[in-house]
Amino acid sequence: MPSPLAPLSRAVGSLLDRSRRHFEAVRPRSGAVAAGLVLLVTVSTVVGIVALGATFDATIDREVTVDNPDRPPESTCEAFGDDDSVFAEQCDRPERIDVDVGEELRDATGDYVAYAAFGVPIWWGIFALVLHGAARLAGGSGSLGDSLVIAAWAIVPEILRLTAGLAAIWRALATTTVDGATIEAIANEVVTAIGTMRIPLLAASAVVIAVQWVIVTGGLEATHDLDRGTAGTVAGVLAALGFLLAAV
């Protein structure tokens, strides 16, 4: 009696064959392709952070009163706030001001754009080094350049995870009433709302990691001369670690 898993096994095998053939075909121009892929993921991540800020601004319509950051402390104004002081103009400003929380969160999110611009290439390099070390321990013979190419292709599906994350956050905030009296309280409400999307986000992560497993397994077969079982095991260990990190 045929195994009910036979069709799934054939489908996975077909995907792995296509992945291996892809890396065999792209190998002559692999350096330029890898650089282009990393640039694509970097730009997409930067755009995603900007979109996250826009999501906060569009879904959170709430103002709170906070201390004016442009006004010196009251003790300074009492001591040096006379008409001849350099603090006079600043001390004339109101002690408390109303701020739009959505705008504040958008601006705070924008501070992470630089981290994305530099973080993605660093992440790619670390991933490639770990992948290369694991492949060598398993008996692989490919170069570090080959591992960099595999890693570059493997991070491309992260764009899908980023898109799913943005959609989930938009959904969570659009269906949540934010009414905290302070920025801290509102931040807690936002975190709680996003937490309701944990299962869909984990499901998206699982799909992305499965695609990455196929990519890495095929890449190790093609460029590190590992048999499919060994390549799949190496890729599986890395995939399991990736899923654990996503689940934390």
TORPA-4810 file (N, C-alpha, C, O; in nm, 3 decimals):
<nodes>
NODE_1_0.084_-0.120_0.000_0.000_0.000_0.000_0.087_0.125_0.000_0.174_0.139_0.086_M
NODE_2_0.065_0.215_-0.094_0.149_0.335_-0.102_0.134_0.420_0.024_0.025_0.432_0.080_P
NODE_3_0.244_0.479_0.065_0.241_0.566_0.183_0.164_0.693_0.151_0.179_0.750_0.042_S
NODE_4_0.080_0.740_0.246_0.008_0.865_0.222_0.101_0.987_0.215_0.062_1.094_0.169_P
NODE_5_0.225_0.968_0.263_0.322_1.078_0.258_0.402_1.080_0.129_0.483_1.170_0.106_L
NODE_6_0.379_0.979_0.043_0.457_0.970_-0.080_0.441_1.094_-0.169_0.541_1.144_-0.218_A
NODE_7_0.317_1.146_-0.190_0.306_1.267_-0.273_0.381_1.386_-0.215_0.443_1.464_-0.288_P
NODE_8_0.377_1.400_-0.083_0.449_1.510_-0.018_0.599_1.493_-0.036_0.671_1.589_-0.063_L
NODE_9_0.646_1.368_-0.020_0.788_1.340_-0.035_0.835_1.372_-0.177_0.943_1.428_-0.196_S
NODE_10_0.753_1.335_-0.277_0.789_1.365_-0.415_0.791_1.515_-0.441_0.877_1.565_-0.512_R
NODE_11_0.695_1.588_-0.382_0.689_1.732_-0.402_0.811_1.800_-0.341_0.870_1.889_-0.402_A
NODE_12_0.849_1.757_-0.220_0.967_1.815_-0.156_1.092_1.781_-0.236_1.179_1.866_-0.255_V
NODE_13_1.101_1.657_-0.282_1.216_1.618_-0.362_1.227_1.700_-0.489_1.337_1.737_-0.531_G
NODE_14_1.114_1.728_-0.551_1.114_1.809_-0.673_1.162_1.951_-0.644_1.238_2.009_-0.722_S
NODE_15_1.117_2.006_-0.531_1.162_2.142_-0.494_1.312_2.144_-0.468_1.381_2.238_-0.508_L
NODE_16_1.362_2.041_-0.401_1.506_2.034_-0.373_1.587_2.019_-0.501_1.695_2.077_-0.514_L
NODE_17_1.534_1.942_-0.597_1.602_1.928_-0.726_1.611_2.063_-0.797_1.715_2.099_-0.852_D
NODE_18_1.501_2.138_-0.796_1.500_2.269_-0.860_1.596_2.364_-0.791_1.664_2.443_-0.856_R
NODE_19_1.601_2.357_-0.658_1.692_2.443_-0.583_1.837_2.411_-0.618_1.918_2.501_-0.639_S
NODE_20_1.870_2.282_-0.624_2.007_2.243_-0.657_2.045_2.288_-0.798_2.153_2.342_-0.819_R
NODE_21_1.955_2.266_-0.893_1.984_2.306_-1.031_2.000_2.458_-1.043_2.081_2.507_-1.121_R
NODE_22_1.920_2.531_-0.964_1.930_2.678_-0.965_2.069_2.722_-0.924_2.129_2.807_-0.991_H
NODE_23_2.122_2.666_-0.816_2.255_2.707_-0.770_2.364_2.662_-0.867_2.465_2.731_-0.882_F
NODE_24_2.344_2.550_-0.932_2.441_2.507_-1.033_2.443_2.604_-1.150_2.549_2.631_-1.207_E
NODE_25_2.326_2.657_-1.187_2.317_2.748_-1.301_2.369_2.888_-1.268_2.429_2.954_-1.352_A
NODE_26_2.345_2.934_-1.145_2.378_3.072_-1.108_2.523_3.086_-1.062_2.571_3.198_-1.045_V
NODE_27_2.593_2.977_-1.042_2.727_2.982_-0.981_2.825_3.071_-1.057_2.902_3.141_-0.991_R
NODE_28_2.829_3.072_-1.191_2.927_3.156_-1.261_2.913_3.306_-1.232_3.012_3.378_-1.238_P
NODE_29_2.795_3.353_-1.202_2.776_3.496_-1.175_2.725_3.519_-1.033_2.654_3.615_-1.005_R
NODE_30_2.763_3.430_-0.945_2.707_3.427_-0.811_2.739_3.552_-0.729_2.654_3.596_-0.651_S
NODE_31_2.858_3.609_-0.743_2.896_3.724_-0.663_2.805_3.843_-0.684_2.755_3.903_-0.589_G
NODE_32_2.783_3.878_-0.811_2.698_3.992_-0.842_2.554_3.967_-0.800_2.486_4.057_-0.752_A
NODE_33_2.508_3.845_-0.819_2.371_3.811_-0.781_2.353_3.825_-0.630_2.253_3.880_-0.583_V
NODE_34_2.451_3.774_-0.554_2.442_3.782_-0.408_2.437_3.926_-0.361_2.356_3.961_-0.274_A
NODE_35_2.523_4.011_-0.417_2.524_4.152_-0.379_2.390_4.217_-0.408_2.340_4.296_-0.328_A
NODE_36_2.333_4.186_-0.523_2.203_4.242_-0.559_2.093_4.197_-0.466_2.004_4.275_-0.432_G
NODE_37_2.097_4.070_-0.426_1.994_4.018_-0.335_2.003_4.083_-0.197_1.901_4.117_-0.137_L
NODE_38_2.126_4.099_-0.148_2.142_4.163_-0.017_2.094_4.308_-0.023_2.032_4.356_0.071_V
NODE_39_2.123_4.376_-0.133_2.075_4.513_-0.148_1.922_4.516_-0.151_1.861_4.604_-0.091_L
NODE_40_1.861_4.421_-0.220_1.715_4.413_-0.226_1.654_4.395_-0.087_1.559_4.464_-0.052_L
NODE_41_1.710_4.303_-0.008_1.657_4.278_0.126_1.680_4.399_0.216_1.594_4.432_0.299_V
NODE_42_1.795_4.464_0.200_1.824_4.582_0.282_1.724_4.694_0.253_1.668_4.752_0.346_T
NODE_43_1.702_4.723_0.126_1.607_4.829_0.088_1.466_4.792_0.135_1.393_4.877_0.185_V
NODE_44_1.429_4.666_0.119_1.296_4.622_0.161_1.278_4.636_0.311_1.170_4.673_0.358_S
NODE_45_1.383_4.607_0.387_1.374_4.619_0.533_1.360_4.765_0.574_1.282_4.798_0.663_T
NODE_46_1.437_4.853_0.509_1.426_4.996_0.538_1.284_5.045_0.508_1.223_5.116_0.588_V
NODE_47_1.233_5.007_0.392_1.096_5.045_0.355_0.996_4.988_0.456_0.898_5.053_0.491_V
NODE_48_1.021_4.866_0.502_0.932_4.804_0.599_0.929_4.881_0.731_0.823_4.893_0.793_G
NODE_49_1.044_4.931_0.775_1.048_5.008_0.899_0.972_5.139_0.882_0.898_5.181_0.971_I
NODE_50_0.991_5.204_0.768_0.916_5.327_0.741_0.767_5.297_0.737_0.687_5.375_0.789_V
NODE_51_0.729_5.185_0.677_0.588_5.146_0.670_0.533_5.115_0.809_0.416_5.143_0.838_A
NODE_52_0.616_5.058_0.896_0.572_5.032_1.033_0.540_5.163_1.105_0.439_5.174_1.175_L
NODE_53_0.627_5.262_1.088_0.601_5.392_1.147_0.472_5.453_1.094_0.394_5.511_1.169_G
NODE_54_0.451_5.439_0.963_0.327_5.491_0.903_0.205_5.417_0.957_0.098_5.476_0.972_A
NODE_55_0.222_5.289_0.986_0.112_5.209_1.044_0.074_5.263_1.181_-0.044_5.278_1.212_T
NODE_56_0.173_5.291_1.264_0.145_5.349_1.396_0.071_5.482_1.382_-0.027_5.508_1.452_F
NODE_57_0.120_5.564_1.291_0.060_5.697_1.274_-0.084_5.687_1.224_-0.169_5.766_1.263_D
NODE_58_-0.111_5.589_1.137_-0.244_5.578_1.076_-0.345_5.510_1.167_-0.465_5.536_1.155_A
NODE_59_-0.300_5.425_1.257_-0.394_5.345_1.337_-0.410_5.394_1.481_-0.505_5.354_1.549_T
NODE_60_-0.320_5.479_1.528_-0.327_5.526_1.667_-0.363_5.674_1.666_-0.279_5.760_1.637_I
NODE_61_-0.487_5.704_1.698_-0.535_5.842_1.702_-0.558_5.882_1.847_-0.670_5.875_1.898_D
NODE_62_-0.452_5.922_1.912_-0.459_5.951_2.055_-0.356_6.058_2.092_-0.240_6.050_2.052_R
NODE_63_-0.399_6.156_2.168_-0.309_6.259_2.219_-0.296_6.246_2.370_-0.393_6.216_2.439_E
NODE_64_-0.175_6.269_2.420_-0.151_6.269_2.564_-0.069_6.392_2.600_-0.002_6.451_2.515_V
NODE_65_-0.076_6.431_2.725_-0.001_6.547_2.772_0.128_6.500_2.838_0.127_6.412_2.924_T
NODE_66_0.240_6.560_2.796_0.370_6.519_2.847_0.450_6.644_2.885_0.415_6.755_2.846_V
NODE_67_0.558_6.624_2.960_0.649_6.734_2.990_0.710_6.784_2.860_0.745_6.706_2.772_D
NODE_68_0.722_6.915_2.850_0.779_6.977_2.731_0.929_6.952_2.727_1.001_7.004_2.812_N
NODE_69_0.979_6.875_2.631_1.123_6.847_2.626_1.207_6.969_2.588_1.328_6.969_2.608_P
NODE_70_1.143_7.073_2.532_1.216_7.192_2.490_1.220_7.299_2.599_1.271_7.409_2.577_D
NODE_71_1.166_7.267_2.717_1.169_7.363_2.828_1.263_7.313_2.936_1.256_7.195_2.971_R
NODE_72_1.352_7.398_2.989_1.444_7.355_3.094_1.368_7.314_3.219_1.251_7.350_3.233_P
NODE_73_1.431_7.240_3.310_1.366_7.204_3.436_1.324_7.328_3.515_1.384_7.435_3.503_P
NODE_74_1.219_7.311_3.596_1.167_7.425_3.672_1.273_7.486_3.762_1.277_7.608_3.778_E
NODE_75_1.358_7.404_3.820_1.462_7.457_3.908_1.557_7.549_3.832_1.605_7.648_3.887_S
NODE_76_1.585_7.516_3.706_1.673_7.599_3.624_1.604_7.731_3.591_1.667_7.837_3.594_T
NODE_77_1.475_7.724_3.561_1.402_7.847_3.528_1.390_7.940_3.649_1.398_8.062_3.636_C
NODE_78_1.372_7.881_3.765_1.362_7.964_3.885_1.494_8.035_3.915_1.494_8.149_3.961_E
NODE_79_1.604_7.967_3.888_1.734_8.025_3.920_1.788_8.116_3.810_1.854_8.216_3.838_A
NODE_80_1.760_8.080_3.684_1.824_8.153_3.573_1.726_8.201_3.468_1.767_8.239_3.359_F
NODE_81_1.597_8.200_3.498_1.498_8.230_3.396_1.459_8.376_3.386_1.352_8.406_3.332_G
NODE_82_1.541_8.469_3.435_1.507_8.612_3.425_1.526_8.661_3.282_1.575_8.587_3.197_D
NODE_83_1.488_8.785_3.256_1.486_8.840_3.121_1.624_8.845_3.057_1.634_8.842_2.934_D
NODE_84_1.731_8.854_3.137_1.865_8.866_3.081_1.934_8.731_3.061_2.046_8.726_3.010_D
NODE_85_1.868_8.625_3.099_1.929_8.492_3.093_1.912_8.429_2.955_1.816_8.458_2.883_S
NODE_86_2.005_8.343_2.921_1.995_8.268_2.795_1.879_8.168_2.802_1.834_8.117_2.699_V
NODE_87_1.831_8.141_2.923_1.721_8.046_2.939_1.584_8.115_2.933_1.481_8.048_2.935_F
NODE_88_1.583_8.249_2.926_1.456_8.322_2.938_1.354_8.277_2.834_1.240_8.247_2.867_A
NODE_89_1.397_8.272_2.708_1.303_8.236_2.602_1.254_8.092_2.619_1.135_8.064_2.599_E
NODE_90_1.344_8.002_2.655_1.304_7.863_2.672_1.211_7.846_2.792_1.119_7.763_2.788_Q
NODE_91_1.233_7.925_2.899_1.149_7.913_3.018_1.010_7.971_2.997_0.919_7.944_3.075_C
NODE_92_0.994_8.052_2.892_0.861_8.105_2.861_0.772_8.001_2.793_0.652_8.021_2.779_D
NODE_93_0.832_7.891_2.751_0.753_7.786_2.686_0.671_7.711_2.789_0.709_7.706_2.906_R
NODE_94_0.558_7.653_2.749_0.472_7.581_2.845_0.543_7.460_2.904_0.625_7.397_2.838_P
NODE_95_0.510_7.429_3.029_0.570_7.315_3.096_0.520_7.182_3.039_0.594_7.084_3.034_E
NODE_96_0.396_7.178_2.995_0.335_7.055_2.944_0.279_7.082_2.805_0.229_7.191_2.779_R
NODE_97_0.287_6.987_2.718_0.235_7.000_2.582_0.160_6.872_2.545_0.183_6.766_2.602_I
NODE_98_0.070_6.885_2.448_-0.002_6.769_2.395_0.075_6.713_2.276_0.118_6.789_2.189_D
NODE_99_0.091_6.581_2.271_0.158_6.518_2.159_0.069_6.409_2.099_-0.010_6.346_2.169_V
NODE_100_0.083_6.391_1.969_0.012_6.284_1.899_0.094_6.156_1.913_0.207_6.149_1.863_D
NODE_101_0.039_6.056_1.979_0.114_5.934_2.008_0.153_5.861_1.879_0.264_5.808_1.868_V
NODE_102_0.061_5.858_1.783_0.093_5.792_1.656_0.214_5.855_1.589_0.300_5.784_1.537_G
NODE_103_0.220_5.987_1.589_0.335_6.056_1.530_0.463_6.030_1.609_0.570_6.011_1.551_E
NODE_104_0.450_6.028_1.742_0.567_6.001_1.826_0.623_5.861_1.799_0.744_5.844_1.789_E
NODE_105_0.536_5.763_1.788_0.581_5.627_1.759_0.640_5.616_1.619_0.736_5.543_1.596_L
NODE_106_0.581_5.690_1.524_0.636_5.692_1.388_0.778_5.747_1.389_0.868_5.690_1.327_R
NODE_107_0.797_5.858_1.459_0.930_5.919_1.465_1.030_5.827_1.536_1.146_5.816_1.495_D
NODE_108_0.984_5.760_1.643_1.073_5.669_1.715_1.112_5.550_1.627_1.226_5.504_1.631_A
NODE_109_1.017_5.501_1.548_1.046_5.390_1.458_1.148_5.430_1.353_1.233_5.350_1.315_T
NODE_110_1.139_5.554_1.306_1.233_5.601_1.206_1.377_5.599_1.251_1.468_5.596_1.168_G
NODE_111_1.399_5.601_1.382_1.536_5.597_1.434_1.605_5.465_1.404_1.727_5.455_1.413_D
NODE_112_1.527_5.362_1.368_1.585_5.230_1.343_1.619_5.206_1.196_1.667_5.098_1.160_Y
NODE_113_1.597_5.305_1.112_1.627_5.288_0.970_1.775_5.259_0.949_1.812_5.172_0.870_V
NODE_114_1.860_5.333_1.019_2.004_5.312_1.004_2.045_5.171_1.047_2.132_5.109_0.987_A
NODE_115_1.980_5.121_1.155_2.012_4.986_1.200_1.979_4.884_1.092_2.053_4.786_1.074_Y
NODE_116_1.870_4.905_1.020_1.834_4.813_0.912_1.934_4.821_0.798_1.974_4.719_0.742_A
NODE_117_1.975_4.944_0.764_2.065_4.964_0.651_2.198_4.891_0.673_2.256_4.835_0.580_A
NODE_118_2.246_4.893_0.797_2.373_4.826_0.827_2.352_4.685_0.881_2.438_4.598_0.865_F
NODE_119_2.236_4.662_0.944_2.213_4.534_1.008_2.193_4.418_0.912_2.241_4.308_0.939_G
NODE_120_2.124_4.442_0.801_2.099_4.332_0.707_2.229_4.276_0.649_2.246_4.154_0.650_V
NODE_121_2.322_4.359_0.599_2.449_4.302_0.551_2.527_4.229_0.659_2.588_4.126_0.632_P
NODE_122_2.525_4.281_0.783_2.595_4.214_0.892_2.531_4.079_0.921_2.599_3.978_0.938_I
NODE_123_2.396_4.080_0.926_2.323_3.955_0.949_2.353_3.853_0.839_2.372_3.735_0.868_W
NODE_124_2.358_3.898_0.716_2.390_3.810_0.603_2.528_3.747_0.622_2.546_3.627_0.605_W
NODE_125_2.626_3.831_0.659_2.761_3.781_0.678_2.770_3.678_0.790_2.836_3.576_0.775_G
NODE_126_2.704_3.705_0.902_2.706_3.611_1.015_2.639_3.480_0.976_2.690_3.372_1.006_I
NODE_127_2.526_3.490_0.909_2.455_3.370_0.864_2.544_3.288_0.772_2.549_3.165_0.785_F
NODE_128_2.613_3.354_0.680_2.701_3.283_0.586_2.815_3.213_0.659_2.850_3.100_0.625_A
NODE_129_2.873_3.279_0.757_2.983_3.219_0.833_2.936_3.096_0.910_3.004_2.993_0.912_L
NODE_130_2.820_3.107_0.974_2.765_2.993_1.048_2.734_2.878_0.952_2.764_2.762_0.980_V
NODE_131_2.673_2.912_0.839_2.640_2.812_0.739_2.766_2.744_0.685_2.771_2.623_0.668_L
NODE_132_2.868_2.825_0.659_2.993_2.770_0.606_3.059_2.677_0.707_3.106_2.569_0.672_H
NODE_133_3.062_2.720_0.834_3.121_2.636_0.937_3.047_2.505_0.952_3.109_2.399_0.965_G
NODE_134_2.913_2.510_0.949_2.833_2.388_0.962_2.856_2.296_0.843_2.865_2.174_0.860_A
NODE_135_2.866_2.353_0.723_2.889_2.272_0.603_3.025_2.204_0.609_3.039_2.088_0.572_A
NODE_136_3.126_2.277_0.655_3.259_2.219_0.666_3.263_2.106_0.769_3.325_2.002_0.746_R
NODE_137_3.196_2.126_0.880_3.189_2.021_0.982_3.121_1.896_0.927_3.152_1.784_0.968_L
NODE_138_3.029_1.915_0.833_2.957_1.802_0.773_3.033_1.741_0.656_2.985_1.646_0.594_A
NODE_139_3.152_1.794_0.626_3.233_1.739_0.517_3.220_1.812_0.386_3.265_1.761_0.283_G
NODE_140_3.158_1.930_0.385_3.142_2.007_0.262_3.273_2.061_0.210_3.368_2.080_0.286_G
NODE_141_3.279_2.085_0.079_3.403_2.130_0.016_3.391_2.265_-0.052_3.485_2.309_-0.117_S
NODE_142_3.278_2.332_-0.038_3.261_2.461_-0.104_3.338_2.572_-0.037_3.390_2.557_0.073_G
NODE_143_3.344_2.687_-0.108_3.418_2.803_-0.058_3.327_2.890_0.028_3.205_2.872_0.031_S
NODE_144_3.390_2.987_0.097_3.311_3.084_0.173_3.223_3.166_0.079_3.112_3.203_0.114_L
NODE_145_3.274_3.193_-0.041_3.194_3.265_-0.140_3.066_3.190_-0.173_2.960_3.251_-0.190_G
NODE_146_3.075_3.058_-0.183_2.955_2.977_-0.209_2.855_2.991_-0.094_2.734_3.003_-0.116_D
NODE_147_2.906_2.990_0.027_2.817_3.004_0.143_2.753_3.142_0.147_2.637_3.156_0.186_S
NODE_148_2.827_3.245_0.106_2.771_3.380_0.101_2.656_3.387_0.001_2.555_3.454_0.025_L
NODE_149_2.671_3.317_-0.110_2.564_3.316_-0.211_2.440_3.244_-0.158_2.328_3.292_-0.174_V
NODE_150_2.461_3.127_-0.095_2.347_3.054_-0.040_2.275_3.140_0.063_2.152_3.147_0.063_I
NODE_151_2.352_3.205_0.151_2.292_3.289_0.254_2.215_3.405_0.193_2.109_3.443_0.243_A
NODE_152_2.268_3.461_0.084_2.200_3.574_0.019_2.064_3.530_-0.034_1.965_3.601_-0.016_A
NODE_153_2.059_3.415_-0.099_1.930_3.366_-0.148_1.836_3.330_-0.033_1.715_3.347_-0.043_W
NODE_154_1.894_3.279_0.077_1.811_3.234_0.188_1.746_3.349_0.264_1.642_3.329_0.328_A
NODE_155_1.805_3.469_0.260_1.743_3.580_0.334_1.635_3.651_0.252_1.561_3.733_0.306_I
NODE_156_1.626_3.621_0.123_1.524_3.686_0.040_1.381_3.657_0.090_1.299_3.748_0.091_V
NODE_157_1.349_3.533_0.132_1.214_3.508_0.184_1.177_3.591_0.307_1.060_3.600_0.344_P
NODE_158_1.278_3.651_0.372_1.247_3.736_0.486_1.158_3.854_0.446_1.089_3.912_0.531_E
NODE_159_1.160_3.890_0.319_1.071_3.997_0.272_0.926_3.956_0.292_0.841_4.038_0.325_I
NODE_160_0.898_3.827_0.271_0.762_3.777_0.292_0.724_3.783_0.440_0.612_3.820_0.475_L
NODE_161_0.820_3.748_0.526_0.793_3.754_0.670_0.770_3.898_0.713_0.683_3.926_0.796_R
NODE_162_0.848_3.990_0.657_0.832_4.132_0.689_0.694_4.182_0.646_0.627_4.254_0.720_L
NODE_163_0.652_4.142_0.526_0.521_4.183_0.475_0.408_4.127_0.562_0.312_4.197_0.594_T
NODE_164_0.422_4.000_0.599_0.320_3.938_0.685_0.315_4.006_0.821_0.208_4.025_0.877_A
NODE_165_0.431_4.042_0.874_0.436_4.110_1.002_0.368_4.245_0.999_0.294_4.280_1.090_G
NODE_166_0.394_4.320_0.894_0.330_4.452_0.880_0.179_4.438_0.868_0.104_4.515_0.928_L
NODE_167_0.134_4.341_0.790_-0.010_4.320_0.775_-0.074_4.281_0.908_-0.183_4.326_0.941_A
NODE_168_-0.005_4.196_0.985_-0.058_4.152_1.114_-0.065_4.269_1.212_-0.163_4.283_1.286_A
NODE_169_0.039_4.352_1.214_0.040_4.466_1.306_-0.070_4.565_1.268_-0.139_4.618_1.355_I
NODE_170_-0.085_4.590_1.139_-0.193_4.680_1.094_-0.329_4.626_1.140_-0.412_4.699_1.194_W
NODE_171_-0.350_4.497_1.118_-0.477_4.435_1.157_-0.499_4.446_1.308_-0.609_4.480_1.352_R
NODE_172_-0.395_4.419_1.385_-0.408_4.422_1.531_-0.441_4.561_1.581_-0.528_4.577_1.667_A
NODE_173_-0.373_4.662_1.530_-0.393_4.798_1.579_-0.523_4.858_1.525_-0.589_4.936_1.594_L
NODE_174_-0.560_4.821_1.402_-0.683_4.876_1.344_-0.807_4.825_1.415_-0.913_4.888_1.407_A
NODE_175_-0.796_4.713_1.484_-0.911_4.656_1.554_-0.900_4.672_1.706_-0.973_4.607_1.781_T
NODE_176_-0.808_4.757_1.750_-0.787_4.779_1.893_-0.815_4.925_1.929_-0.773_5.016_1.857_T
NODE_177_-0.885_4.947_2.037_-0.909_5.082_2.086_-0.796_5.120_2.181_-0.779_5.060_2.287_T
NODE_178_-0.719_5.220_2.141_-0.606_5.266_2.222_-0.651_5.388_2.300_-0.681_5.491_2.241_V
NODE_179_-0.656_5.377_2.434_-0.707_5.488_2.514_-0.625_5.513_2.640_-0.677_5.569_2.737_D
NODE_180_-0.500_5.472_2.641_-0.414_5.495_2.757_-0.393_5.642_2.784_-0.401_5.725_2.693_G
NODE_181_-0.367_5.675_2.909_-0.351_5.815_2.948_-0.208_5.864_2.935_-0.183_5.984_2.937_A
NODE_182_-0.112_5.771_2.921_0.028_5.808_2.905_0.088_5.730_2.788_0.031_5.631_2.742_T
NODE_183_0.203_5.777_2.740_0.269_5.708_2.630_0.308_5.566_2.672_0.298_5.472_2.593_I
NODE_184_0.351_5.551_2.798_0.388_5.418_2.847_0.268_5.323_2.846_0.279_5.208_2.806_E
NODE_185_0.153_5.374_2.891_0.033_5.291_2.893_-0.009_5.252_2.751_-0.050_5.139_2.726_A
NODE_186_0.001_5.348_2.660_-0.035_5.320_2.522_0.062_5.220_2.460_0.021_5.132_2.385_I
NODE_187_0.190_5.233_2.493_0.289_5.138_2.441_0.256_4.997_2.488_0.271_4.901_2.412_A
NODE_188_0.213_4.983_2.613_0.174_4.851_2.664_0.052_4.797_2.590_0.044_4.678_2.561_N
NODE_189_-0.042_4.886_2.559_-0.160_4.844_2.483_-0.122_4.797_2.343_-0.177_4.700_2.292_E
NODE_190_-0.027_4.868_2.282_0.019_4.831_2.148_0.085_4.694_2.151_0.058_4.610_2.066_V
NODE_191_0.172_4.672_2.250_0.241_4.543_2.262_0.139_4.431_2.282_0.152_4.323_2.223_V
NODE_192_0.039_4.455_2.366_-0.064_4.354_2.391_-0.143_4.323_2.264_-0.174_4.208_2.236_T
NODE_193_-0.175_4.429_2.188_-0.251_4.409_2.064_-0.170_4.327_1.964_-0.223_4.235_1.901_A
NODE_194_-0.043_4.360_1.950_0.041_4.286_1.856_0.057_4.141_1.902_0.070_4.050_1.820_I
NODE_195_0.056_4.119_2.036_0.068_3.984_2.089_-0.046_3.893_2.047_-0.030_3.771_2.044_G
NODE_196_-0.161_3.951_2.015_-0.274_3.868_1.971_-0.249_3.806_1.833_-0.318_3.713_1.793_T
NODE_197_-0.149_3.859_1.761_-0.116_3.808_1.628_-0.002_3.706_1.632_0.055_3.672_1.529_M
NODE_198_0.029_3.657_1.752_0.145_3.568_1.768_0.133_3.442_1.683_0.229_3.403_1.617_R
NODE_199_0.017_3.379_1.683_0.001_3.254_1.607_0.015_3.278_1.457_0.090_3.206_1.392_I
NODE_200_-0.056_3.377_1.398_-0.035_3.403_1.255_0.110_3.438_1.221_0.161_3.398_1.116_P
NODE_201_0.176_3.513_1.309_0.316_3.549_1.284_0.406_3.426_1.289_0.499_3.413_1.209_L
NODE_202_0.379_3.335_1.383_0.458_3.211_1.390_0.433_3.124_1.267_0.524_3.059_1.217_L
NODE_203_0.309_3.123_1.219_0.277_3.047_1.099_0.352_3.102_0.979_0.405_3.027_0.897_A
NODE_204_0.356_3.236_0.968_0.431_3.299_0.859_0.579_3.265_0.870_0.645_3.238_0.769_A
NODE_205_0.631_3.266_0.992_0.772_3.232_1.013_0.800_3.088_0.972_0.903_3.059_0.912_S
NODE_206_0.708_2.998_1.004_0.727_2.857_0.970_0.733_2.839_0.818_0.815_2.763_0.767_A
NODE_207_0.647_2.909_0.745_0.646_2.899_0.599_0.778_2.953_0.542_0.840_2.891_0.456_V
NODE_208_0.820_3.069_0.592_0.944_3.129_0.543_1.063_3.039_0.573_1.150_3.020_0.488_V
NODE_209_1.068_2.983_0.694_1.181_2.897_0.731_1.181_2.770_0.648_1.287_2.718_0.615_I
NODE_210_1.064_2.718_0.613_1.056_2.600_0.526_1.114_2.630_0.388_1.186_2.549_0.331_A
NODE_211_1.081_2.748_0.336_1.137_2.789_0.206_1.288_2.803_0.217_1.361_2.762_0.127_V
NODE_212_1.335_2.860_0.326_1.479_2.876_0.346_1.548_2.741_0.356_1.661_2.724_0.308_Q
NODE_213_1.482_2.644_0.418_1.539_2.509_0.427_1.560_2.450_0.288_1.663_2.389_0.260_W
NODE_214_1.462_2.468_0.202_1.475_2.418_0.065_1.592_2.486_-0.006_1.671_2.420_-0.074_V
NODE_215_1.602_2.617_0.009_1.709_2.692_-0.056_1.846_2.648_-0.006_1.936_2.621_-0.086_I
NODE_216_1.862_2.640_0.125_1.992_2.605_0.183_2.030_2.461_0.149_2.145_2.433_0.117_V
NODE_217_1.934_2.369_0.156_1.964_2.230_0.123_2.011_2.216_-0.021_2.112_2.150_-0.049_T
NODE_218_1.937_2.279_-0.114_1.979_2.273_-0.254_2.113_2.339_-0.277_2.194_2.290_-0.356_G
NODE_219_2.138_2.450_-0.208_2.266_2.519_-0.223_2.383_2.437_-0.172_2.489_2.434_-0.234_G
NODE_220_2.364_2.370_-0.059_2.471_2.287_-0.004_2.499_2.167_-0.094_2.614_2.126_-0.110_L
NODE_221_2.396_2.111_-0.152_2.415_2.000_-0.246_2.497_2.045_-0.366_2.591_1.977_-0.408_E
NODE_222_2.460_2.162_-0.421_2.522_2.206_-0.546_2.663_2.259_-0.528_2.749_2.235_-0.613_A
NODE_223_2.688_2.332_-0.420_2.816_2.402_-0.407_2.911_2.341_-0.305_3.032_2.364_-0.311_T
NODE_224_2.860_2.264_-0.212_2.946_2.203_-0.109_2.958_2.052_-0.127_3.021_1.985_-0.045_H
NODE_225_2.898_1.999_-0.233_2.908_1.856_-0.265_2.864_1.766_-0.150_2.924_1.661_-0.127_D
NODE_226_2.761_1.807_-0.080_2.704_1.724_0.026_2.589_1.642_-0.032_2.517_1.689_-0.120_L
NODE_227_2.572_1.520_0.018_2.456_1.443_-0.026_2.330_1.506_0.033_2.338_1.585_0.127_D
NODE_228_2.216_1.470_-0.021_2.091_1.535_0.017_2.058_1.517_0.166_2.012_1.610_0.231_R
NODE_229_2.082_1.399_0.217_2.051_1.375_0.357_2.134_1.463_0.449_2.082_1.520_0.545_G
NODE_230_2.264_1.473_0.421_2.351_1.555_0.504_2.318_1.703_0.490_2.312_1.777_0.588_T
NODE_231_2.296_1.746_0.366_2.263_1.887_0.341_2.132_1.922_0.410_2.119_2.029_0.470_A
NODE_232_2.034_1.831_0.401_1.906_1.857_0.466_1.917_1.864_0.617_1.847_1.941_0.681_G
NODE_233_2.006_1.783_0.672_2.025_1.784_0.817_2.089_1.915_0.863_2.045_1.975_0.961_T
NODE_234_2.193_1.958_0.792_2.259_2.085_0.826_2.159_2.200_0.817_2.148_2.282_0.908_V
NODE_235_2.085_2.204_0.705_1.985_2.309_0.688_1.875_2.298_0.792_1.823_2.400_0.838_A
NODE_236_1.839_2.175_0.830_1.734_2.154_0.929_1.772_2.205_1.067_1.689_2.261_1.138_G
NODE_237_1.898_2.185_1.105_1.944_2.234_1.235_1.937_2.387_1.238_1.890_2.446_1.336_V
NODE_238_1.983_2.450_1.131_1.977_2.597_1.124_1.833_2.645_1.122_1.800_2.747_1.183_L
NODE_239_1.745_2.572_1.050_1.604_2.611_1.045_1.539_2.600_1.183_1.460_2.686_1.222_A
NODE_240_1.573_2.494_1.256_1.516_2.476_1.390_1.559_2.590_1.483_1.478_2.641_1.561_A
NODE_241_1.685_2.629_1.474_1.734_2.741_1.554_1.661_2.870_1.517_1.626_2.950_1.603_L
NODE_242_1.639_2.888_1.386_1.568_3.007_1.340_1.424_3.011_1.391_1.374_3.117_1.427_G
NODE_243_1.359_2.897_1.395_1.220_2.893_1.443_1.215_2.918_1.593_1.124_2.985_1.642_F
NODE_244_1.312_2.863_1.666_1.317_2.890_1.811_1.333_3.038_1.840_1.270_3.091_1.931_L
NODE_245_1.419_3.103_1.762_1.437_3.247_1.781_1.309_3.323_1.749_1.275_3.420_1.817_L
NODE_246_1.238_3.279_1.646_1.112_3.345_1.609_1.006_3.324_1.716_0.918_3.409_1.734_A
NODE_247_1.012_3.212_1.786_0.910_3.180_1.885_0.935_3.247_2.020_0.846_3.250_2.106_A
NODE_248_1.055_3.300_2.039_1.087_3.363_2.169_1.009_3.492_2.187_1.023_3.559_2.289_V
</nodes>
